[in-house]
Structures are given as structure tokens and as C-alpha cells.
Amino acid sequence: MASPADAQRDLIAYLDFHVEAGVDLFLDEHPHDRMSEADAPAPALPTRRVEPAAQVPPRTLPPPAAEPARPAAPRTYGQSASAKPEEAASDARARAREAASLEELEALMAGFEACPLRFTAKNLVFADGSPTAKVMFVGEAPGADEDRIGKPFMGRSGQLLDRMMATIGLDRSSAYVTNIVPWRPPGNRDPTPQEIAICRPFLERQIELVDPDVVVCLGSPATKTLTGTKDGILKARGRFYPYLLPTREIRALATLHPAFLLRQPVQKRQSWRDFRLLRAALDGKA
């Protein structure tokens, strides 16, 4: 017979399996045996006698009165997830410009309702690390662990990113970490181009406020969003791209996402070259 500790461990492992599979919601507080319910006979419906309708002589009805004109529905511009993507992105740009600090930007994003992802995620995943860092890492979107904790790169990908940073003398006290989309897409799916376009003004303002020397684009979505390149990540990686801030030009380095490296460990050699190039750039040698 399993001990209580073993039973608890097995239960946690069972729940972790479902979370990794994208099952993070429940419909009721108590379990139901739906198989036994299907065997139960359906309740009989009450019957009643229907009396034949009385004969009514036909008559001519007056024409229906014209309905009064209804006022136009209020626009959802910048107020809910039903706003059109281009309107939502325009609203995000206007709001992002109003943020004078990272704290104001985070509070503004927490109240922004024009991105549908906000209503399916548990938490806003804004950023982690030092806001005065010289290097800023930008990923794609939060996963289940990040959504639960409220910080980016908290799962296995984050652990690998931390080890990769440590190889060149960095950690989260000397780097800034965020994503192009701050809310977890349902089931860990990729964010859509419309969702990325809506959230992009917030990311661009976030980069302006941090003002790093180098932005590291982790993976293809971040690279394409910030550099505009059409190349795949295996071709784009290891290259610097110009990135314009309001007052100066900085560099964006494309590299592989840690989640990709967990699936393709042989590619770690490429990331090691990219991180050595990053170290040289931070030291003024590249």
C-alpha cells in the first residue's frame, strides 16, 4: 500500500502532466462519473392532451409600424477584446506613449482590455530582472509556469536561459527579461500576428524605458518582430541588426530560444557562439 507521501507525489505528478498538456481549468468542484450517468434511463416527459384549435374567421391585420431608428452601438475602441486589431494596436500606441516609467507601463498594461489574451490568462507577465541592465532578453510568450507566477522564463526554458547567461557572467540582477506578448495564449499555442501587433507598442515602449545597449531576440517571433527580417531563425541567428531608439541606435542580436534548445540539444553549440558574441559586444570588443 502506498504511503501518504507517495500518494501525494503521484497526485502532483498527475496534475503536472495535465498542466503541461494545456489542461489548466476545471468545470466543477466535484468529480462526476459520466459513464454511469449515461446508463441511467432518461426521465419520462409529461404528456398533455392538446385540444383542437377553435375555428377563427380570417381577418386582415394592419401593416406593422415602422421601428424607430436605433442609436449606433458604442465603439469598443481600446475598451474590450471585441475591438478590431488595428484599433486595439492604435490604442496601445497611444497609451504606451503616456507611460513615463516602467511602473506606469506595467499598471497601464494591467488595465488594457483590447487584447483577447488578457481574458484567458491568469496574470500579466510583465518582466523580470534589472531595469537598468545593459542587455535585454526578449522571448515569445509566457507558458503555464510564467502565467501562474507572473514572471517570464520561470519553467524549464527559464532555467536553461539562466544557465546560458551564467556562462558569460550574467544573471537576472544584470539582465532584463521579457516577451513580445505579456499574456499566455490558451493551451500554450503561438500568439497570432494580430495579438503580436496589438502588444508590440508596449514592448517598444518597454525597450525605450530600459534603454539597453543590446537586445537579444530569443527565437524567430521575437527576431522578426524587432528586426523585420524574413529569414528563419537558423539563418538569422548570430547576427546583429540595428534597432532604433528615440535618441540612439542600439543592436539586436538574434539567437535560438531555450525551448527550441530543449527539443534540439545539438543546437546548443550555435547558442554558445551567439552568447560569446554577446559577451564581446557588452565588453566593447564586437
FIDOLUM-327427 format. One record per residue (C-alpha): residue number from 0; x, y, z. Coordinates in steps of 0.001 Angstrom, whole numbers. Example, Ala and Ser with C-alpha at 12.3 -4.5 7.8 and 13.67 -1.06 7.14 Angstrom:
BEGIN
@seq 0 | east 12300 | north -4500 | up 7800
@seq 1 | east 13670 | north -1060 | up 7140
% end
This chain:
BEGIN
@seq 0 | east 0 | north 0 | up 0
@seq 1 | east 1385 | north 3397 | up -978
@seq 2 | east 2282 | north 5788 | up 1813
@seq 3 | east 531 | north 9178 | up 2073
@seq 4 | east 3735 | north 10870 | up 868
@seq 5 | east 3905 | north 8615 | up -2204
@seq 6 | east 220 | north 9202 | up -2949
@seq 7 | east 696 | north 12976 | up -2711
@seq 8 | east 3727 | north 12821 | up -5008
@seq 9 | east 1810 | north 10748 | up -7562
@seq 10 | east -1117 | north 13167 | up -7436
@seq 11 | east 1167 | north 16165 | up -8034
@seq 12 | east 2827 | north 14373 | up -10951
@seq 13 | east -616 | north 13585 | up -12387
@seq 14 | east -1660 | north 17248 | up -12143
@seq 15 | east 1651 | north 18429 | up -13648
@seq 16 | east 1051 | north 16129 | up -16616
@seq 17 | east -2295 | north 17760 | up -17328
@seq 18 | east -888 | north 21287 | up -16891
@seq 19 | east 1884 | north 20549 | up -19402
@seq 20 | east -780 | north 19242 | up -21791
@seq 21 | east -2614 | north 22578 | up -21568
@seq 22 | east -5390 | north 21476 | up -19192
@seq 23 | east -5466 | north 24238 | up -16590
@seq 24 | east -9179 | north 24747 | up -15969
@seq 25 | east -11911 | north 22676 | up -14305
@seq 26 | east -15659 | north 22840 | up -14772
@seq 27 | east -16931 | north 21757 | up -11354
@seq 28 | east -15674 | north 21375 | up -7815
@seq 29 | east -16613 | north 17686 | up -7568
@seq 30 | east -15902 | north 14766 | up -9937
@seq 31 | east -18746 | north 13111 | up -11816
@seq 32 | east -18913 | north 9593 | up -13233
@seq 33 | east -20320 | north 10473 | up -16640
@seq 34 | east -20187 | north 6831 | up -17800
@seq 35 | east -22662 | north 5730 | up -15136
@seq 36 | east -24852 | north 8741 | up -15855
@seq 37 | east -25129 | north 7648 | up -19484
@seq 38 | east -26600 | north 4295 | up -18388
@seq 39 | east -29351 | north 5921 | up -16335
@seq 40 | east -32745 | north 5992 | up -18148
@seq 41 | east -33879 | north 9376 | up -19300
@seq 42 | east -36775 | north 10776 | up -17256
@seq 43 | east -40178 | north 10464 | up -18918
@seq 44 | east -41565 | north 13710 | up -20208
@seq 45 | east -45064 | north 14677 | up -19019
@seq 46 | east -47759 | north 14467 | up -21677
@seq 47 | east -50831 | north 16572 | up -22034
@seq 48 | east -53889 | north 16495 | up -24169
@seq 49 | east -53909 | north 19035 | up -26962
@seq 50 | east -57387 | north 20358 | up -27679
@seq 51 | east -58225 | north 21082 | up -31339
@seq 52 | east -57942 | north 24754 | up -32155
@seq 53 | east -61216 | north 26650 | up -32495
@seq 54 | east -62114 | north 27867 | up -35944
@seq 55 | east -61344 | north 31593 | up -36176
@seq 56 | east -62612 | north 33577 | up -39165
@seq 57 | east -59762 | north 35122 | up -41159
@seq 58 | east -59107 | north 38810 | up -40720
@seq 59 | east -56835 | north 41361 | up -42239
@seq 60 | east -54046 | north 42623 | up -39962
@seq 61 | east -52876 | north 46234 | up -40159
@seq 62 | east -49372 | north 46750 | up -41585
@seq 63 | east -46623 | north 46743 | up -38923
@seq 64 | east -45496 | north 50114 | up -37674
@seq 65 | east -42025 | north 51201 | up -38720
@seq 66 | east -39437 | north 50634 | up -35977
@seq 67 | east -37720 | north 53754 | up -34682
@seq 68 | east -34073 | north 54118 | up -35717
@seq 69 | east -31744 | north 52609 | up -33151
@seq 70 | east -28728 | north 54582 | up -31958
@seq 71 | east -25361 | north 53285 | up -33163
@seq 72 | east -23682 | north 50846 | up -30776
@seq 73 | east -20846 | north 52433 | up -28786
@seq 74 | east -17372 | north 51644 | up -30126
@seq 75 | east -15242 | north 49231 | up -28185
@seq 76 | east -12085 | north 51080 | up -29226
@seq 77 | east -9468 | north 50449 | up -26566
@seq 78 | east -12009 | north 49129 | up -24096
@seq 79 | east -12578 | north 45427 | up -24741
@seq 80 | east -11324 | north 42417 | up -26633
@seq 81 | east -14013 | north 42949 | up -29280
@seq 82 | east -12138 | north 45936 | up -30693
@seq 83 | east -10674 | north 45476 | up -34149
@seq 84 | east -6952 | north 44576 | up -34108
@seq 85 | east -5901 | north 47772 | up -35900
@seq 86 | east -7932 | north 49877 | up -33464
@seq 87 | east -6536 | north 47984 | up -30494
@seq 88 | east -2952 | north 48440 | up -31750
@seq 89 | east -3570 | north 52163 | up -32292
@seq 90 | east -4962 | north 52452 | up -28785
@seq 91 | east -1943 | north 50569 | up -27390
@seq 92 | east 435 | north 53007 | up -29140
@seq 93 | east -1385 | north 55996 | up -27701
@seq 94 | east -1416 | north 54549 | up -24206
@seq 95 | east 2210 | north 53370 | up -24323
@seq 96 | east 3404 | north 56897 | up -25101
@seq 97 | east 1760 | north 58100 | up -21895
@seq 98 | east 3900 | north 55811 | up -19690
@seq 99 | east 6817 | north 57751 | up -18226
@seq 100 | east 8254 | north 54793 | up -16285
@seq 101 | east 8223 | north 51010 | up -16289
@seq 102 | east 5916 | north 51047 | up -13280
@seq 103 | east 3409 | north 53211 | up -15144
@seq 104 | east 3690 | north 50987 | up -18208
@seq 105 | east 3021 | north 47843 | up -16178
@seq 106 | east -14 | north 49404 | up -14489
@seq 107 | east -1321 | north 50606 | up -17844
@seq 108 | east -942 | north 47130 | up -19384
@seq 109 | east -2678 | north 45527 | up -16408
@seq 110 | east -5771 | north 47587 | up -17221
@seq 111 | east -5591 | north 47196 | up -21001
@seq 112 | east -8591 | north 45179 | up -22254
@seq 113 | east -8242 | north 45332 | up -26032
@seq 114 | east -6128 | north 42175 | up -26324
@seq 115 | east -8159 | north 38936 | up -26122
@seq 116 | east -5296 | north 37107 | up -24395
@seq 117 | east -5865 | north 39188 | up -21273
@seq 118 | east -9154 | north 37390 | up -20605
@seq 119 | east -7783 | north 33830 | up -20873
@seq 120 | east -4551 | north 34342 | up -18905
@seq 121 | east -4232 | north 34287 | up -15129
@seq 122 | east -1601 | north 37018 | up -14813
@seq 123 | east 111 | north 39780 | up -16712
@seq 124 | east 3711 | north 38610 | up -17236
@seq 125 | east 5496 | north 41950 | up -17484
@seq 126 | east 9239 | north 41428 | up -16906
@seq 127 | east 11978 | north 40213 | up -14590
@seq 128 | east 15496 | north 41360 | up -13837
@seq 129 | east 17203 | north 44734 | up -13579
@seq 130 | east 15536 | north 47717 | up -15302
@seq 131 | east 18967 | north 49368 | up -15631
@seq 132 | east 20622 | north 46398 | up -17358
@seq 133 | east 22738 | north 46834 | up -20484
@seq 134 | east 21245 | north 43719 | up -22069
@seq 135 | east 17578 | north 42855 | up -22554
@seq 136 | east 16335 | north 39368 | up -23481
@seq 137 | east 13039 | north 39178 | up -25382
@seq 138 | east 11189 | north 35877 | up -25804
@seq 139 | east 7874 | north 34977 | up -27389
@seq 140 | east 5054 | north 34463 | up -24864
@seq 141 | east 4527 | north 33184 | up -21303
@seq 142 | east 3885 | north 29498 | up -20636
@seq 143 | east 1912 | north 27836 | up -17858
@seq 144 | east 4599 | north 28372 | up -15192
@seq 145 | east 5061 | north 32021 | up -16135
@seq 146 | east 1295 | north 32589 | up -16189
@seq 147 | east 955 | north 31117 | up -12716
@seq 148 | east 3913 | north 33028 | up -11193
@seq 149 | east 3586 | north 36271 | up -13143
@seq 150 | east 7227 | north 36471 | up -14318
@seq 151 | east 8845 | north 35468 | up -17626
@seq 152 | east 11037 | north 32382 | up -18109
@seq 153 | east 10186 | north 30534 | up -14902
@seq 154 | east 9898 | north 26990 | up -16286
@seq 155 | east 12416 | north 24675 | up -17902
@seq 156 | east 13196 | north 27217 | up -20620
@seq 157 | east 13899 | north 29819 | up -17971
@seq 158 | east 16214 | north 27505 | up -16077
@seq 159 | east 18176 | north 26873 | up -19257
@seq 160 | east 18287 | north 30602 | up -20032
@seq 161 | east 19677 | north 31267 | up -16557
@seq 162 | east 22447 | north 28691 | up -17135
@seq 163 | east 23210 | north 30179 | up -20555
@seq 164 | east 23511 | north 33668 | up -19057
@seq 165 | east 25747 | north 32357 | up -16281
@seq 166 | east 28271 | north 31068 | up -18829
@seq 167 | east 29049 | north 34683 | up -19810
@seq 168 | east 28781 | north 36178 | up -16334
@seq 169 | east 25170 | north 37359 | up -16418
@seq 170 | east 22175 | north 36707 | up -14192
@seq 171 | east 18821 | north 38344 | up -13577
@seq 172 | east 20392 | north 41064 | up -11485
@seq 173 | east 22397 | north 42196 | up -14521
@seq 174 | east 19896 | north 41478 | up -17305
@seq 175 | east 16276 | north 42314 | up -18120
@seq 176 | east 13903 | north 39624 | up -19395
@seq 177 | east 10519 | north 39980 | up -21092
@seq 178 | east 8386 | north 38684 | up -24013
@seq 179 | east 6799 | north 40170 | up -27122
@seq 180 | east 3388 | north 39139 | up -25733
@seq 181 | east 2760 | north 39572 | up -21965
@seq 182 | east -198 | north 37176 | up -21634
@seq 183 | east -170 | north 33407 | up -22072
@seq 184 | east -2003 | north 32177 | up -25188
@seq 185 | east -4528 | north 29419 | up -24368
@seq 186 | east -3025 | north 25937 | up -24385
@seq 187 | east 472 | north 27374 | up -24951
@seq 188 | east -301 | north 27977 | up -28627
@seq 189 | east 1734 | north 30502 | up -30609
@seq 190 | east 459 | north 34088 | up -30448
@seq 191 | east -1266 | north 35214 | up -33618
@seq 192 | east 115 | north 38061 | up -35776
@seq 193 | east -2833 | north 40191 | up -34634
@seq 194 | east -2036 | north 39580 | up -30950
@seq 195 | east 1628 | north 40413 | up -31552
@seq 196 | east 675 | north 43618 | up -33382
@seq 197 | east -1577 | north 44711 | up -30502
@seq 198 | east 1132 | north 44133 | up -27878
@seq 199 | east 4078 | north 45438 | up -29905
@seq 200 | east 3696 | north 49135 | up -28900
@seq 201 | east 4014 | north 48136 | up -25241
@seq 202 | east 7192 | north 46157 | up -25962
@seq 203 | east 8716 | north 49008 | up -27939
@seq 204 | east 7998 | north 51455 | up -25115
@seq 205 | east 9427 | north 48952 | up -22629
@seq 206 | east 12683 | north 48821 | up -24610
@seq 207 | east 12798 | north 52620 | up -24729
@seq 208 | east 12393 | north 52881 | up -20955
@seq 209 | east 15028 | north 50222 | up -20187
@seq 210 | east 17381 | north 51730 | up -22805
@seq 211 | east 19746 | north 48723 | up -23080
@seq 212 | east 22866 | north 48536 | up -25246
@seq 213 | east 21887 | north 45168 | up -26733
@seq 214 | east 18515 | north 43461 | up -27213
@seq 215 | east 18749 | north 39667 | up -27518
@seq 216 | east 15905 | north 38235 | up -29608
@seq 217 | east 15182 | north 34698 | up -28389
@seq 218 | east 13643 | north 32760 | up -31250
@seq 219 | east 12046 | north 33571 | up -34584
@seq 220 | east 8931 | north 35536 | up -33429
@seq 221 | east 10978 | north 37980 | up -31344
@seq 222 | east 13585 | north 38314 | up -34092
@seq 223 | east 11034 | north 39022 | up -36820
@seq 224 | east 9052 | north 41408 | up -34598
@seq 225 | east 12026 | north 43556 | up -33601
@seq 226 | east 14268 | north 43364 | up -36675
@seq 227 | east 11808 | north 42950 | up -39537
@seq 228 | east 13853 | north 40151 | up -41093
@seq 229 | east 12074 | north 37451 | up -43088
@seq 230 | east 14837 | north 34895 | up -42549
@seq 231 | east 14289 | north 31816 | up -40430
@seq 232 | east 15974 | north 31779 | up -37052
@seq 233 | east 18676 | north 29286 | up -38072
@seq 234 | east 19779 | north 31727 | up -40769
@seq 235 | east 19188 | north 34905 | up -38764
@seq 236 | east 20931 | north 33783 | up -35560
@seq 237 | east 24393 | north 35042 | up -34714
@seq 238 | east 23839 | north 38371 | up -36474
@seq 239 | east 23419 | north 41907 | up -35179
@seq 240 | east 20591 | north 44040 | up -36515
@seq 241 | east 20166 | north 47801 | up -35961
@seq 242 | east 17384 | north 48830 | up -33614
@seq 243 | east 16413 | north 52489 | up -33395
@seq 244 | east 15554 | north 54157 | up -30113
@seq 245 | east 14288 | north 57765 | up -29994
@seq 246 | east 17750 | north 59082 | up -29084
@seq 247 | east 20206 | north 56488 | up -30430
@seq 248 | east 20720 | north 53276 | up -32343
@seq 249 | east 21394 | north 50050 | up -30477
@seq 250 | east 21918 | north 46476 | up -31671
@seq 251 | east 19619 | north 43456 | up -31658
@seq 252 | east 21207 | north 40009 | up -31607
@seq 253 | east 19209 | north 37046 | up -32918
@seq 254 | east 19667 | north 33667 | up -31256
@seq 255 | east 17780 | north 30441 | up -30573
@seq 256 | east 15017 | north 30203 | up -27991
@seq 257 | east 15783 | north 27985 | up -24961
@seq 258 | east 12606 | north 25976 | up -25638
@seq 259 | east 13983 | north 25100 | up -29073
@seq 260 | east 17268 | north 24023 | up -27482
@seq 261 | east 15399 | north 21686 | up -25126
@seq 262 | east 13940 | north 19980 | up -28202
@seq 263 | east 17167 | north 20167 | up -30239
@seq 264 | east 20105 | north 19925 | up -27781
@seq 265 | east 22607 | north 19607 | up -30618
@seq 266 | east 21909 | north 23269 | up -31479
@seq 267 | east 23347 | north 24436 | up -28153
@seq 268 | east 26709 | north 24847 | up -29849
@seq 269 | east 25177 | north 27585 | up -32012
@seq 270 | east 23771 | north 29390 | up -28979
@seq 271 | east 27151 | north 29171 | up -27257
@seq 272 | east 28693 | north 31044 | up -30212
@seq 273 | east 25912 | north 33641 | up -30036
@seq 274 | east 26384 | north 34194 | up -26315
@seq 275 | east 30149 | north 34577 | up -26743
@seq 276 | east 29384 | north 37229 | up -29360
@seq 277 | east 27017 | north 38895 | up -26873
@seq 278 | east 29741 | north 38938 | up -24209
@seq 279 | east 32164 | north 40519 | up -26655
@seq 280 | east 29595 | north 43181 | up -27577
@seq 281 | east 28958 | north 44043 | up -23926
@seq 282 | east 32716 | north 44315 | up -23399
@seq 283 | east 33054 | north 46612 | up -26417
@seq 284 | east 35013 | north 44038 | up -28435
@seq 285 | east 32424 | north 43279 | up -31118
% end
